[in-house]
Amino acid sequence: MQISLQNVSKSFGSEVIFSGVTAKIEDHDRIGLVGPNGTGKTTLLRVICGELEPDDGSGEIARGTNLSIGYQKQNCGLSFEGTIWQEMQSVFADVYALDRRMKELQEQMTQENTPALAEEYRRTEDAFLARDGYQIEVKIKTVLTGMGFAEHGFDKCVDKLSGGEQTRLAIAKLLLEAPSLLILDEPTNHLDFATLSWLEDYLASYKGALLVVSHDRYFLDKLCNKIWELEDATLWEYKGNYTAYTRQREEQDARQKKLYEQQQAERAKLEDYVARNLVRASTTKMAQSRQKMLERLEPIEKPHRRLKPPKIRLEFETEPVKDVLDVEGLTIAVGSGERERILLSNAEFNIQRGDKVAIIGPNGSGKTTLLRTLLSAQPPIKGRITWGRGVKRSYYDQGSDHLDQSLTVLDTMWKAYPRLYETPLRTALGAMGLTGEDAHRLVGQLSGGERARLKLAIICLAGSNALVLDEPTNHLDLPSKEVLQQALAEYEGTLIIVSHDRYLLDRVPNRIFAIEQGALHQYKGGYGAYLKAKAEQGLEKAATPQPKTESEQKKLYNRGKEQRREDARRRKEYAETETLIHTLEEELEQIKAEMAQDSVQNDYQRLQELCALIEEKQGLLDSTLERWLTLSEEMGNS
């Protein structure tokens, strides 16, 4: 057991954040914490971490004897003073100190080899080995590469990284610290698909417990075996992943509603009988019996009152022509002059009426630039973009730069629709959960989720038959994401969407456009079909069509022969390297066993020789392991 909460409550003044929370985190739990924005998820995490104390007398928190907590928050835990590599090395400061002490002792033992020095060296090395000291740099490289820092070079200064990169680095640092309870708050923000996939695989084999707040439903599905839902100041626990949780929640709500309605009907029937028959002599006893039945009824609680998600309806009146968008030879770039960088070259595609196209690709690959170019917000380097007749477009910008921060919410709606009366504008806002006094708040005072819902309210009133959406699920809580996903799935118009929401990508689009290394590749189906197609491409990578001419066939044969020779050489070296690793590990064990013998403990000269031999063998083992990792990657990519 890592941590246990018994009847824990937390309030701020008169506002109850959560009440009577009873839950337990076991050693290997994978828990997803979900709930609408503002329900207190982060407060619960801070109480678990000990940053906040629960209300006086509200219960107790029991912590495991070996509990260590790692809590990821935005840019948390970074010193910002050194390089990426130095920041990661700081996790293992104690190990590097042991390594330095071992070297100092070796130097001292060359001058004066005493039993005390030999004993201290043995203890120091045991501590070093217990921390897996010889593998530290391999661990650091593995995690930094997986989290997408290889492209930077590990000598880049931390304070030069963007906010998103610093968050990624903070997560990488926590992974290396490997606490017994790892708590992550929205870890999938700022991660591209490749990094997300690596992080999911890493966390799946994580030895400790995991508690994660995330709006990434795909991530919760792949990783979690429990879901905690915090809503209406109450915590519920569900077994299984996110999909299992949604099914159980719906079944539970339906069952509770049915039981409550049945009891209410029975109560009403009994009360009616008592009221009509209690004063009549002939039926008094029967009425009294019914009265006792009423008193004995154990009240069934009302169905859980869930916060209402927004109501999103995407409709249009006029259909466009069949060919909604036609693009030929499109090249786009960022920057200018010497700093110009081509993002996409010679892209060609056609989008037809009713298509739902998702554009995906690594961060910085040009997805937003492509949308802005299609909408004429910035010019292409070259190419032709043709929108069909009758196309009415709406654009959802992932930022809020186009919103006037000094306007109220209602004035922002009027700016978009100056001819509409106040009632339809307020109705559209109310459907998005922006009710009452929310209409008179300044845009600059809204949260990220509230701004997202304001932008969706503007789009819902537009009646557009083509939607161009850039990360529309960012800042939305899970219930809002579910509603938006359903609305997009039911939308009969044309959709072009950029999103990192893999759950949505798997269920809404019928085409995927992937920007990969400056080229646009098209795939049929959703995200699952895209992954399957990519896997099949990997399997078929080696299969090349036969060239038409004899000279081309000869060149291809020679090239294939060289490749086969190189593959064979690599496989041979891989096997030899693996054998050498086993040999070196066995030799190190034998040397350590010899050092442990009583006869050697008093032979200072032999101890010195063995210490030098261990250092030599370990250095060779380290370099061999690095070569083995390189060969593994090369064979995996070939």
C-alpha positions in Angstrom: 0.0 0.0 0.0 1.3 3.5 -1.0 -1.3 5.7 0.6 -4.8 5.4 2.1 -7.5 8.2 2.6 -10.3 7.6 5.1 -13.2 10.0 5.1 -11.0 13.0 4.1 -12.6 16.4 3.3 -11.2 19.7 2.1 -12.9 23.1 2.1 -11.8 26.7 1.4 -13.9 28.9 3.6 -17.5 28.0 3.0 -16.8 26.2 -0.3 -16.6 22.4 0.0 -14.1 21.1 -2.6 -14.6 17.4 -1.7 -16.1 15.6 1.3 -15.8 12.1 2.8 -13.2 10.8 0.3 -12.2 7.2 1.1 -9.7 5.7 -1.3 -6.5 3.7 -1.5 -3.5 3.6 -3.8 -1.9 0.1 -4.0 1.7 -0.5 -5.0 1.1 -1.2 -8.7 -2.1 0.8 -9.3 -2.5 2.8 -12.5 -5.2 5.4 -11.6 -6.7 8.0 -13.9 -8.3 11.0 -12.0 -11.1 12.6 -14.1 -13.8 15.1 -13.6 -15.0 18.4 -15.0 -12.7 21.4 -14.7 -12.9 23.2 -11.4 -14.1 20.2 -9.3 -10.9 20.0 -7.2 -8.7 17.4 -8.9 -5.5 19.4 -8.4 -6.5 20.1 -4.8 -6.9 16.4 -4.1 -3.4 15.7 -5.6 -2.0 18.4 -3.3 -3.6 16.9 -0.3 -2.2 13.4 -1.2 1.2 14.9 -1.7 1.1 16.7 1.7 1.2 20.2 0.2 -2.3 20.9 1.6 -3.7 19.6 4.9 -7.3 18.2 5.0 -9.9 19.8 7.1 -9.5 19.4 10.8 -11.1 16.3 12.1 -12.2 15.2 8.7 -10.5 11.8 8.6 -6.9 10.6 8.2 -4.3 9.8 5.6 -2.0 6.8 6.1 1.2 6.6 4.1 3.3 3.5 3.4 6.6 3.1 5.2 8.6 3.3 1.9 6.5 5.9 0.2 8.2 8.4 -2.0 6.1 10.8 -4.1 7.1 12.5 -7.4 4.6 15.2 -8.4 4.7 16.8 -11.8 3.4 20.2 -12.2 4.1 22.8 -14.9 7.9 23.4 -14.9 8.1 21.9 -11.5 11.4 20.6 -10.1 13.8 22.3 -12.6 16.7 24.4 -11.5 17.0 26.3 -14.9 20.7 26.9 -14.1 22.4 24.3 -16.3 22.1 22.2 -19.4 19.6 19.5 -20.1 22.2 16.9 -19.4 23.3 18.5 -16.1 19.6 18.8 -15.0 19.2 15.0 -15.5 22.6 14.3 -13.8 21.3 16.1 -10.7 18.9 13.2 -10.1 21.9 11.0 -9.5 24.0 13.4 -7.4 24.5 10.7 -4.7 25.7 8.2 -7.3 28.2 10.6 -8.9 29.4 11.4 -5.3 30.0 7.6 -4.7 31.8 7.4 -8.0 34.1 10.3 -7.1 34.7 8.7 -3.7 35.6 5.4 -5.3 38.2 7.1 -7.4 39.6 9.0 -4.4 39.9 5.7 -2.5 41.6 4.0 -5.4 44.1 6.9 -5.5 44.7 6.6 -1.8 45.1 2.9 -1.9 48.0 3.2 -4.4 49.8 5.3 -1.8 48.7 3.5 1.4 46.6 0.3 1.2 45.1 -0.3 4.6 42.2 -2.6 5.7 40.2 0.5 6.6 40.5 1.9 3.1 39.7 -1.5 1.5 36.6 -1.8 3.7 35.4 1.7 2.9 36.0 1.0 -0.8 33.9 -2.2 -0.6 31.1 -0.4 1.2 31.2 2.5 -1.3 31.2 0.2 -4.3 28.3 -1.8 -2.9 26.3 1.4 -2.5 27.3 2.4 -6.1 26.2 -1.0 -7.5 22.9 -0.9 -5.5 22.1 2.4 -7.3 23.0 0.7 -10.7 25.7 3.3 -11.0 27.4 1.9 -14.1 24.1 2.3 -16.1 23.2 5.9 -15.1 24.2 7.6 -18.3 22.5 4.9 -20.4 19.3 5.6 -18.4 19.6 9.3 -18.9 20.1 9.0 -22.7 17.2 6.5 -23.0 14.7 8.8 -21.2 15.9 12.0 -22.9 15.7 10.4 -26.3 12.3 9.0 -25.6 11.0 12.4 -24.4 12.1 14.0 -27.6 15.3 15.9 -26.5 17.8 14.1 -28.8 17.1 16.7 -31.6 18.2 19.6 -29.2 21.5 18.1 -28.2 21.7 17.5 -24.5 24.0 20.5 -23.9 21.2 23.1 -24.5 20.5 25.3 -21.5 17.3 24.6 -19.6 16.3 28.3 -19.5 16.4 28.4 -23.3 13.7 25.8 -23.6 10.0 26.7 -24.3 7.4 26.2 -21.5 6.2 23.0 -23.1 9.8 21.7 -23.4 10.5 22.5 -19.8 7.4 20.5 -18.8 8.6 17.6 -20.8 12.0 17.8 -19.1 10.3 17.9 -15.7 8.5 14.7 -16.6 11.8 13.1 -17.8 13.5 14.1 -14.5 10.7 12.4 -12.5 10.9 9.3 -14.6 14.6 9.0 -13.7 13.9 9.7 -10.0 11.4 6.7 -10.1 9.4 7.5 -7.0 7.2 4.8 -5.5 4.1 6.9 -6.3 4.3 9.0 -9.5 1.7 11.7 -9.8 1.3 13.4 -13.2 -1.0 16.4 -13.9 -1.8 16.6 -17.6 1.5 14.9 -18.8 0.3 14.5 -22.4 0.2 18.3 -23.1 3.0 19.4 -25.5 3.8 15.8 -26.6 3.7 14.6 -30.2 2.5 11.2 -31.1 5.9 9.5 -31.1 6.7 10.9 -27.6 3.3 10.0 -26.3 3.7 6.4 -27.5 7.1 6.1 -25.9 5.8 7.6 -22.6 2.8 5.2 -22.6 5.1 2.2 -23.1 7.5 3.5 -20.4 4.7 4.0 -17.8 3.1 0.7 -18.6 6.3 -1.0 -17.3 6.8 1.5 -14.4 7.6 -0.3 -11.2 5.8 2.0 -8.8 2.2 3.3 -8.6 0.8 5.9 -11.0 -1.9 8.6 -10.4 -2.5 10.8 -13.4 -4.9 13.6 -14.2 -5.4 13.7 -18.0 -8.0 14.7 -20.5 -6.3 12.3 -23.0 -8.9 9.5 -23.2 -6.7 7.4 -25.4 -3.9 7.7 -22.8 -6.3 6.7 -20.0 -7.6 3.8 -22.0 -4.1 2.4 -22.8 -2.6 2.9 -19.3 -5.1 2.8 -16.5 -6.6 0.0 -14.5 -8.7 2.2 -12.2 -10.6 5.5 -12.8 -11.3 8.0 -9.9 -14.1 10.4 -10.8 -14.3 13.6 -8.7 -17.5 15.5 -9.2 -20.1 17.2 -6.9 -17.5 17.1 -4.0 -17.6 13.2 -4.1 -15.0 10.7 -5.3 -16.2 7.5 -7.1 -13.9 4.6 -8.1 -14.4 2.4 -11.2 -12.4 -0.7 -12.2 -10.8 -0.7 -15.6 -9.8 1.9 -18.2 -11.6 5.0 -19.4 -13.9 3.2 -21.8 -14.9 0.7 -19.1 -15.5 3.7 -16.7 -17.9 5.5 -19.1 -19.9 2.3 -19.6 -20.0 1.6 -15.9 -21.0 5.2 -15.1 -23.9 5.1 -17.6 -25.1 1.8 -16.2 -24.8 3.0 -12.6 -26.7 6.3 -13.4 -29.4 4.4 -15.2 -29.7 1.8 -12.4 -29.8 4.5 -9.7 -32.4 6.5 -11.6 -34.6 3.4 -12.0 -34.4 2.4 -8.4 -35.1 6.0 -7.2 -38.1 6.4 -9.5 -39.5 3.0 -8.4 -39.2 3.9 -4.7 -40.7 7.3 -5.3 -43.7 5.7 -7.1 -44.1 3.2 -4.3 -43.9 6.0 -1.7 -46.5 8.1 -3.5 -48.8 5.1 -3.7 -48.5 4.3 0.0 -48.9 8.0 1.0 -52.0 8.2 -1.1 -53.5 5.1 0.5 -52.7 6.4 4.0 -54.2 9.8 3.3 -57.4 8.3 1.9 -57.9 5.5 4.4 -56.5 6.6 7.8 -59.6 8.3 9.0 -62.0 5.6 7.9 -62.8 3.1 10.6 -63.0 0.2 8.3 -59.6 0.8 6.8 -57.7 2.4 9.7 -55.6 -0.7 10.5 -54.7 -1.2 6.9 -53.7 2.5 6.6 -51.6 2.3 9.8 -49.9 -0.8 8.4 -49.0 1.2 5.2 -47.8 4.0 7.4 -45.4 1.7 9.1 -44.2 0.4 5.7 -43.5 4.0 4.7 -41.5 4.6 7.9 -39.5 1.5 7.3 -38.6 2.4 3.7 -34.8 2.9 3.4 -34.5 6.1 1.3 -32.7 5.6 -2.0 -30.5 8.6 -2.9 -31.4 10.7 -5.9 -29.4 9.9 -9.0 -26.0 11.6 -9.0 -26.4 15.2 -10.1 -23.7 15.6 -12.8 -22.6 19.0 -14.0 -24.2 19.6 -17.4 -21.8 19.5 -20.3 -22.3 22.0 -23.1 -24.8 21.4 -25.8 -23.2 21.5 -29.2 -25.2 21.4 -32.4 -23.4 22.0 -35.7 -25.9 22.6 -38.5 -26.1 24.3 -41.9 -28.8 25.1 -44.5 -26.9 25.3 -47.8 -24.9 22.5 -49.2 -21.8 23.3 -51.3 -20.7 21.7 -54.5 -19.2 18.2 -54.4 -15.5 19.4 -54.6 -15.2 21.5 -51.5 -11.4 22.1 -51.7 -8.8 21.3 -54.3 -5.1 21.9 -53.7 -2.3 21.5 -56.3 1.5 21.8 -55.9 1.2 23.6 -52.5 4.5 24.5 -50.8 4.4 26.4 -47.5 7.2 27.7 -45.2 7.9 29.7 -42.1 10.4 32.5 -41.7 11.9 34.5 -44.5 15.3 35.1 -46.2 18.0 33.0 -44.7 15.7 31.9 -41.9 13.1 30.5 -44.2 12.2 26.8 -43.6 10.1 24.8 -45.9 7.5 22.9 -44.0 5.6 21.2 -46.8 6.5 20.7 -50.5 4.2 20.1 -53.5 1.2 18.9 -51.6 -1.8 17.8 -53.7 -5.2 16.7 -52.4 -8.9 17.0 -52.9 -11.5 17.2 -50.2 -15.1 16.4 -51.1 -18.4 17.3 -49.5 -18.9 15.4 -46.2 -15.2 14.4 -45.9 -13.8 14.6 -42.4 -10.1 15.1 -42.6 -7.7 15.1 -39.7 -4.2 16.6 -40.2 -1.5 15.1 -37.9 2.2 15.3 -37.6 5.0 16.1 -35.1 5.1 19.5 -33.3 6.5 22.1 -35.7 5.7 20.1 -38.8 3.4 22.9 -40.2 -0.2 21.7 -39.4 -1.4 25.2 -38.2 0.5 26.9 -41.0 -1.2 24.6 -43.5 -4.7 25.6 -42.1 -3.8 29.3 -42.2 -2.6 29.0 -45.7 -5.8 27.2 -46.8 -7.8 30.0 -45.3 -5.6 32.7 -47.0 -4.4 34.0 -43.7 -0.8 33.7 -45.0 0.4 33.2 -48.6 2.0 29.9 -49.9 5.4 29.8 -51.4 3.7 28.3 -54.5 0.7 26.3 -55.4 -3.0 26.7 -56.1 -5.9 26.5 -53.5 -9.5 26.4 -54.8 -12.5 26.4 -52.6 -15.8 25.3 -54.2 -18.9 27.4 -54.8 -21.3 27.6 -51.9 -18.6 26.8 -49.2 -19.2 28.7 -46.0 -16.3 28.2 -43.6 -15.7 28.7 -39.9 -12.3 28.6 -38.3 -11.5 27.6 -34.7 -8.1 29.0 -33.8 -6.3 27.1 -31.0 -5.1 30.4 -29.5 -7.3 33.3 -28.4 -5.3 36.0 -30.0 -8.2 37.0 -32.3 -10.5 37.6 -29.2 -10.5 41.1 -27.8 -9.6 40.7 -24.2 -11.2 44.0 -23.2 -14.7 43.0 -24.5 -17.3 41.2 -22.5 -18.5 37.7 -23.5 -21.8 39.1 -24.8 -20.1 42.0 -26.7 -17.8 39.4 -28.3 -20.9 37.5 -29.6 -22.4 40.8 -30.8 -19.1 41.6 -32.6 -19.4 38.3 -34.5 -23.2 38.7 -35.1 -24.1 42.4 -34.9 -27.6 41.9 -36.4 -28.8 39.3 -33.8 -30.8 40.2 -30.8 -29.6 39.5 -27.3 -31.8 36.4 -26.7 -30.3 34.1 -29.3 -26.8 35.1 -28.3 -27.5 34.4 -24.7 -29.1 31.1 -25.6 -26.0 30.1 -27.6 -23.8 31.0 -24.6 -26.1 29.2 -22.2 -25.8 26.0 -24.2 -22.0 26.3 -23.7 -22.4 26.7 -19.9 -21.8 30.5 -20.0 -24.9 31.6 -18.1 -26.1 34.5 -16.1 -23.4 37.0 -15.1 -20.8 35.0 -17.3 -22.1 37.1 -20.2 -20.8 40.3 -18.6 -17.4 39.0 -17.7 -14.4 40.2 -19.7 -12.8 37.8 -22.1 -9.4 38.4 -20.4 -10.9 37.0 -17.2 -12.0 33.7 -18.6 -10.3 30.4 -18.1 -8.9 28.4 -21.0 -12.0 26.1 -21.0 -14.4 29.1 -20.9 -12.7 30.7 -23.8 -12.8 27.4 -25.8 -16.6 27.3 -25.1 -17.0 30.9 -26.2 -15.3 30.2 -29.5 -17.5 27.1 -30.0 -20.6 29.2 -29.3 -19.6 31.6 -32.1 -19.1 28.7 -34.5 -22.4 27.0 -33.6 -24.3 30.1 -34.6 -22.5 30.5 -37.9 -24.3 27.6 -39.8 -21.2 26.8 -41.8 -21.0 23.8 -44.1 -17.2 23.6 -43.7 -15.4 23.7 -40.4 -11.6 24.2 -40.1 -10.6 23.4 -36.5 -7.2 23.8 -34.9 -7.0 21.7 -31.6 -10.6 22.3 -30.6 -10.4 19.9 -27.6 -7.6 21.8 -25.9 -8.7 23.2 -22.5 -12.0 21.2 -22.6 -12.8 18.8 -19.8 -13.7 15.2 -20.5 -17.5 15.7 -20.6 -17.1 18.6 -23.0 -14.8 16.6 -25.2 -17.3 13.8 -25.3 -20.1 16.2 -26.4 -17.9 17.9 -29.0 -16.7 14.5 -30.4 -20.4 13.4 -30.7 -21.3 16.7 -32.4 -18.4 16.4 -34.9 -19.3 12.7 -35.6 -22.9 13.7 -36.4 -22.0 16.9 -38.4 -23.0 16.4 -42.0 -20.8 19.1 -43.4 -17.1 19.0 -44.3 -14.5 18.9 -41.5 -10.8 19.7 -41.6 -9.3 19.3 -38.1 -5.9 19.4 -36.5 -5.8 17.5 -33.2 -3.6 15.6 -30.8 -6.7 13.9 -29.3 -6.2 10.3 -30.5 -9.5 9.2 -29.0 -11.3 11.7 -31.3 -9.0 10.9 -34.2 -10.0 7.3 -33.9 -13.7 8.0 -34.0 -14.5 11.1 -36.2 -12.3 11.4 -39.4 -12.6 9.2 -42.4 -9.3 10.4 -43.8 -5.9 11.2 -42.2 -3.4 13.6 -43.7 0.0 13.0 -42.1 2.8 15.6 -42.6 6.0 13.6 -42.5 9.4 15.0 -43.3 8.0 17.8 -45.4 5.6 15.7 -47.4 1.8 15.1 -47.0 0.7 11.4 -47.0 -2.9 10.5 -47.2 -4.6 7.5 -45.4 -8.2 6.2 -45.4 -10.0 5.8 -42.1 -9.3 7.1 -38.6 -6.2 7.0 -36.3 -6.4 3.2 -35.7 -6.4 2.6 -39.5 -3.5 5.0 -39.9 -1.4 3.1 -37.3 -2.2 -0.2 -39.0 -1.2 1.2 -42.4 2.0 2.6 -40.9 2.8 -0.8 -39.4 2.1 -2.5 -42.7 4.4 0.0 -44.5 7.1 -0.9 -42.1 6.8 -4.6 -42.9 6.8 -3.9 -46.6 9.6 -1.4 -46.4 12.2 -3.7 -47.9 9.9 -4.7 -50.9 10.9 -2.5 -53.8 9.3 -2.7 -57.3 11.5 -4.3 -60.0 13.0 -1.6 -62.2 12.3 -1.7 -65.9 15.8 -1.6 -67.4 18.6 -4.1 -67.1 21.0 -1.4 -65.8 18.5 -0.4 -63.1 18.1 -4.0 -62.1 21.8 -4.4 -61.8 22.2 -1.3 -59.7 19.3 -2.5 -57.4 20.8 -5.9 -57.1 24.2 -4.5 -56.2 22.6 -2.1 -53.8 20.6 -4.9 -52.2 23.7 -7.1 -52.1 25.6 -4.4 -50.2 22.6 -3.9 -47.9 22.4 -7.6 -47.2 26.1 -7.7 -46.5 25.9 -4.8 -44.2 22.8 -6.4 -42.4 24.8 -9.6 -42.0 27.8 -7.8 -40.6 25.6 -5.9 -38.2 23.8 -9.0 -37.0 27.2 -10.7 -36.5 28.6 -7.7 -34.5 25.3 -7.6 -32.5 25.7 -11.3 -31.5 29.4 -10.9 -30.7 28.7 -7.7 -28.6 25.9 -9.6 -26.7 28.3 -12.4 -26.0 31.0 -10.0 -24.8 28.6 -8.3 -22.5 27.8 -11.6 -20.8 31.5 -12.5 -20.6 32.4 -9.1 -19.0 29.5 -9.4 -16.5 30.7 -12.9 -15.5 34.3 -11.7 -15.2 33.2 -8.8 -13.0 31.2 -11.2 -10.7 34.3 -13.4 -10.4 36.5 -10.5 -9.5 34.1 -9.3 -6.9 33.8 -12.8 -5.5 37.6 -13.0 -5.2 37.7 -9.6 -3.4 35.2 -10.9 -0.9 37.5 -13.8 0.2 39.1 -13.4 3.6 42.6 -14.2 2.2 42.3 -11.3 -0.3 40.9 -8.8 2.2 44.3 -8.6 3.9 46.3 -8.7 0.7 46.4 -5.0 -0.1 48.4 -5.3 -3.2 46.0 -7.9 -4.7 43.0 -5.7 -3.7 44.6 -2.8 -5.5 45.1 -4.9 -8.6 41.5 -6.2 -8.4 40.1 -2.6 -8.0 42.0 -1.5 -11.1 40.8 -4.6 -13.0 37.1 -3.8 -12.0 37.5 -0.3 -13.3 39.0 -1.5 -16.6 36.4 -4.2 -17.1 33.5 -1.9 -16.2 34.7 0.8 -18.6 34.8 -1.9 -21.4 31.3 -3.1 -20.4 29.9 0.5 -20.5 31.3 1.1 -24.0 30.1 -2.4 -25.2 26.6 -1.7 -23.8 26.5 1.6 -25.7 27.5 -0.1 -28.9 24.9 -2.8 -28.3 22.2 -0.2 -27.9 23.3 1.6 -31.1 23.2 -1.7 -33.0 19.7 -2.5 -31.6 18.4 0.8 -32.9 20.1 0.4 -36.3 18.6 -3.1 -36.6 15.2 -1.9 -35.6 15.3 0.9 -38.2 16.7 -1.2 -41.0 
